Amino acid sequence: MDLAIAGKNALVLASSRGLGKGIAAALAKEGANVIMCGRTADLLQANCDAINSQGGGRADWIQGDLCDLHFADSVATEALHKLGRVDILVNNSGGPPPGSTEDMTEVKLLSHFQSMVLNLIGIANRLLPGMKDIGWGRILTVASSGVIEPIPGLALSNTLRPALAGWSKTLASEIARFGVTSNMLLPGSIQTDRLNSLNMIAAERSGRTVEQVSADAQTAIPIGRYGTVEEFAATAAFLCSAPASYITGAVIRCDGGSSRSV
């Protein structure tokens, strides 16, 4: 299938590694010009070099920290300077540390609200006018399966990410007439450094090995294994594509059937 995004301009947040990096690579493979964004300049440059060596769309990068109060202004301004316009925005952020509801102090809540909610909404607000002007745009927000089925031990994530689901759905109905879509994509257990870190923490708490924790987790997935970054990124690329023009306000799962809710 031709995703018809060759020549489109995309900004992918939190793309130094993991899911964001995979999405940026998938969009560039389809011919989109991609701006990667993250905190680590060396990783971003290496990612761009790898993408640019493959052909297709070109990749560049912007250094930015989602914890910064001025993130949305600075990154949107620089992205527009580099690209002229942004057609595709992939909202993505790192996951907060694990913990219980009692661990959620006001300071932690405010800090992670800044990086996981406020700045994602802020940068969308800054880029939306350009999308509306040309009558085409894609806003894809990567969250967590905790949006539809809270994950034990991830109270911060379970609390904050559903706010983005409400925002994304509301936004979709407001911008649909301008040819701009807003969707949310939920990863299940995708093989990333984040997943490995959570498995290590679970192993330490339970007195089991990381291998045992990983094996038990994969047994509980109907497909029987962890997903790959490439599988997740392919789903994201489709939702950012021209053929996906009639999909908006949706919450899409890429989880191997893990979520038990309907």
SVG drawing of the C-alpha trace seen along z (x, -y; Angstrom):
<svg xmlns="http://www.w3.org/2000/svg" viewBox="-17 -30 44 49">
<polyline fill="none" stroke="black" stroke-width="0.4" points="0.0,0.0 1.2,-3.5 0.8,-5.6 1.0,-8.7 3.1,-10.7 6.2,-11.1 7.2,-14.8 5.1,-15.3 6.9,-16.8 6.8,-15.1 7.8,-15.9 8.3,-12.9 8.7,-13.7 10.9,-11.5 12.6,-9.8 16.1,-9.3 15.2,-5.7 12.5,-3.1 9.0,-3.6 9.7,-7.2 12.8,-6.2 11.0,-3.4 8.1,-5.7 10.5,-8.3 12.3,-5.6 9.0,-4.1 7.8,-7.6 11.1,-8.4 11.0,-5.0 7.6,-6.1 9.3,-9.3 8.3,-11.7 10.9,-14.3 11.3,-13.8 12.4,-15.9 13.5,-13.8 13.4,-15.3 14.9,-14.3 17.4,-15.2 20.5,-13.3 22.2,-15.0 24.6,-12.1 21.7,-9.6 19.6,-11.9 22.5,-12.5 23.2,-8.7 19.5,-8.0 19.4,-10.6 22.5,-9.3 21.1,-5.8 17.8,-6.9 19.5,-9.1 21.7,-6.2 18.6,-4.2 17.2,-6.7 13.6,-7.9 12.7,-10.9 15.4,-13.0 15.8,-13.1 17.1,-16.0 16.9,-16.6 16.1,-19.1 17.3,-18.9 14.5,-19.4 13.4,-18.3 9.7,-17.6 10.2,-18.7 11.1,-22.2 8.3,-24.7 9.2,-26.4 9.5,-23.1 6.4,-23.6 7.4,-27.1 11.0,-26.4 10.5,-23.0 7.6,-24.2 9.5,-27.3 12.6,-25.4 10.6,-22.6 8.8,-25.2 12.1,-26.9 13.6,-23.7 10.6,-22.3 8.5,-25.3 5.4,-23.5 4.6,-20.3 2.0,-18.0 2.4,-15.1 2.9,-15.4 3.6,-12.3 3.1,-13.1 5.3,-10.8 6.9,-10.9 8.9,-8.7 7.1,-6.7 7.1,-7.8 8.7,-5.7 6.7,-2.8 5.0,-3.2 1.7,-3.1 -0.9,-5.8 0.6,-6.6 3.9,-7.3 2.3,-10.1 3.3,-13.3 2.1,-16.6 5.6,-17.4 5.8,-14.2 2.3,-14.8 3.1,-18.3 6.5,-17.4 5.1,-14.5 2.0,-16.4 4.3,-18.9 6.2,-16.3 3.4,-13.8 0.4,-16.1 0.9,-19.8 3.7,-20.0 2.1,-17.5 -1.1,-19.6 0.9,-22.8 2.9,-21.7 -0.2,-20.5 -1.8,-23.9 1.2,-25.6 1.2,-23.4 -2.5,-23.0 -3.0,-26.4 -0.6,-25.3 -2.4,-22.0 -5.8,-23.7 -4.5,-26.2 -3.6,-23.5 -6.5,-21.3 -4.4,-18.2 -2.8,-17.0 -2.2,-14.1 -1.9,-14.2 -1.0,-10.8 -0.5,-10.5 1.3,-7.5 0.2,-6.6 -0.1,-3.3 -2.5,-0.4 -3.1,-1.7 -5.5,-4.1 -8.1,-1.3 -6.8,1.1 -4.8,-0.3 -1.5,1.5 -0.6,2.5 2.4,0.6 2.2,-2.2 -0.1,-4.6 1.4,-7.8 1.0,-6.6 -2.5,-5.3 -3.5,-8.7 -2.0,-11.0 -2.3,-9.3 -6.1,-9.0 -6.1,-12.9 -4.6,-12.7 -7.3,-10.3 -10.0,-12.8 -8.1,-15.6 -7.4,-13.6 -11.0,-12.5 -12.3,-16.1 -9.8,-17.5 -10.7,-15.1 -14.3,-16.3 -13.1,-20.0 -10.6,-19.6 -12.2,-16.9 -13.7,-19.5 -10.3,-20.9 -8.9,-17.5 -6.9,-17.0 -7.2,-13.7 -6.4,-13.1 -5.9,-9.5 -4.2,-7.7 -2.1,-4.6 -1.6,-2.3 1.4,0.1 1.2,3.3 4.4,5.1 6.8,3.9 10.4,5.0 12.1,1.8 14.6,0.6 11.6,-0.6 10.1,2.9 13.4,4.4 13.7,1.9 10.2,2.7 11.0,6.4 14.1,5.9 12.2,4.0 9.5,6.7 12.2,9.4 13.9,7.6 10.6,7.2 9.4,10.8 12.8,12.5 12.7,14.1 15.0,13.7 14.4,11.3 14.1,14.3 11.3,15.8 9.4,12.5 9.8,12.1 8.6,15.6 5.6,15.3 4.6,12.0 4.8,13.4 2.8,16.4 0.0,14.1 -0.1,12.4 -2.5,14.2 0.0,14.0 2.6,15.5 5.4,13.0 6.5,9.4 5.8,7.1 8.6,5.5 9.2,1.8 8.9,2.3 5.4,3.7 4.3,0.8 5.9,-1.8 4.1,-0.3 0.8,-0.8 1.7,-4.4 2.8,-5.1 -0.6,-3.9 -2.5,-6.2 -0.4,-9.1 -1.1,-8.2 -3.4,-9.5 -5.4,-6.3 -6.2,-6.7 -8.1,-9.9 -11.4,-8.5 -10.0,-7.3 -10.1,-10.0 -11.0,-10.1 -9.9,-6.5 -7.9,-4.6 -6.0,-1.9 -4.3,1.0 -1.1,2.6 -0.8,5.2 -1.0,8.7 -4.4,9.1 -3.3,8.4 -6.0,6.0 -9.0,7.9 -11.5,5.1 -13.8,5.0"/>
</svg>
